[in-house]
Amino acid sequence: MGNFFGRSKAVQIIESIQSLHNVEQMLQCLIDKYQKQIDEERRKAKQNMNSKSLSTRHLKRVLLIRRHQQQLESRMLSLLNKRYTLESLNVTKMHLNAIKMTSNTFKHFLKANDIDKVEEMQETLTEMISDACEINEVISSTDSIEGIDNDEIEKEYQDLLEETLVFPSVPSGSVVITTELEENEQLISVKT
């Protein structure tokens, strides 16, 4: 008896359910046996219809066996009810254990990750994503300076070309200058 209380409650419940199930099986075997006996006694009562005393004796046995069969059936229903109640209690116990485990998990999580830390991490993550987007925009942009378009760059380039192509004063009859002018014009036409 001391061992029974030393075991866990879950084991006690499971053993109780198994014990009730075994008793139910035994009761069902007895009910089946009584049904066979009732059938046999009714068959004998029909065979002895000529003798009222023999026939009534068999019918009395039928009634007696039927009464015991009904008692067994009511016991079986009672046991079935108790077994289902125990099974329900076991499921409830398992459910409560799952709730406890979930609660402990949430407590542990909330201790490790309080709301301020999570908000701080969220803000840091948002800032990092924003910085990464800005870096990506800088890298992917074709113009390194904002506000200057390609037309302005082209105009500056043309101005630079005109500055480098300063025409020297033409001395009279010099062939060398004419050649330099032609080279500069060729340069201008190649670059544009």
Buried (B, 14 or more C-beta within 10 A) or exposed (E): EEEEEEEEEEEBBBEBBEEBBEBBEEBEEBBEEBEEBBEBBBEBBEEBEEEEEBBEBBBEBBEBBBEBBEEBBEBBEEBBEBBEEBBEBBEEEEEEEEEEEEEEEEEEEEEEEEEEEEEEEEEEEEEEEEEEEEEEEEEEEEEEEEEEEEEEEEEEEEEEBEEEBEEEEEEEEEEEBEEEBEEBEEEBEEEE
